[in-house]
Amino acid sequence: MSEHKYLGLKAELLTEGVWATPDALKGVGSEYKEQNHGLFGWDFEDHVGISLPDDFLLPDGTVVQFRKKSRSPYRVIVDKDDLILTNGKENICEVKWFKRPAYYSLQTSSHNAMVKIGQIGGQDCLFFCYQNYCSHFSKKEECLFCNLVSTSKTYNSVLKKKDTEDIGEVAKAAFAEGMVKHVLLTGGCFNHEKEIGLVGEILKSIRKHASLDRVPGTILPSPAKSIDDVKKYYDTGIKAIGFSMEIWDKKLYEAICPGKSKSVSHEAFINSIRCAVKIFGAGNVYGVFVMGLEPKQTFLEGVREITELGANVVPFVWSPNPGSKLQGHRPPTSAWFVETVLEAADIVDDANIPPGTKNHCYKCDGNSLLHDALRLKGVE
Ligand code: SF4
């Protein structure tokens, strides 16, 4: 077996999509964890009215995001009571859906469905989107890969406004079940001061309800304007912070993220990351990218420069998803992703940055390959 077998398979599944037979989908949404579209939709096709798994497990523990594509050669079928992934010609391996968290069926004390407030990403990451809105859409300057508005309209599956007490109650219930190790908090782009205030209230509530001193996990806010702002985020009690730079190459960043690049320059992101490393510590800061929309060379330059600052990198594998301006386009080949991410893993490993996996790990991430590539090097 190739040492990259499951990394390559995950890259294939993320770029070619996957489908499943009705038999295989039995129990998704009741026994097994379903997609709830907390922020973006990552499938190649919308699937209103059909519960699909959020993600699934390969035999070596690799977590793969389920990206629906009904014409994909990859299909999950049932064979003798097991879920088997096939490529249409042969069976590849057994896969497993994740158990549906018990709290998905509970309500908060203000009678809101908990699943509409926070969802589990992968195996162990509790995700809260505190703002399902982004100002760039109203000016038609949204990032070309983003389908936030269309996802929200298509599925209307989560609460747009989430009460901070409700968020705390969900965190309590999710941590009490034992599978959650980290949280991930993010929102679209909005007023900076308001965002810091809101994040402070949310973290206060999570710490109170889940009885945590500091919260293991990551916040992905709009870029902080100053070191004082970064300190304010640190003081909320979250352990790690990340900034979504999206694209490293400056010109491509401006073209692909027309609105965002007007409000936050490439340099501003770097300054935020530099400040954040000083406050949160090396390894507890992330540069977040969309991988597959720029050349390998510029992407790897970004990985090199970010790690030289003492930060880690999370590159999500681009999906040309419905409702985004790039709907219907094709991502690079899975071989490109594997080759590029293996080089990125070498750069990160050589930089000797603390891995930060207490705040974000390969089990959180069905849609990134870097954690998996680092795991092959023994970094977990
Ligand atoms: S900043 Fe870009 S990626 Fe983020 S929500 Fe707005 S349009 Fe989408």
Residues whose N, C-alpha, C, O or C-beta is under 5 A from the ligand:
A	BS01	SF4	C134 H136 E142 C143 C146 L148 G188 C189 K260
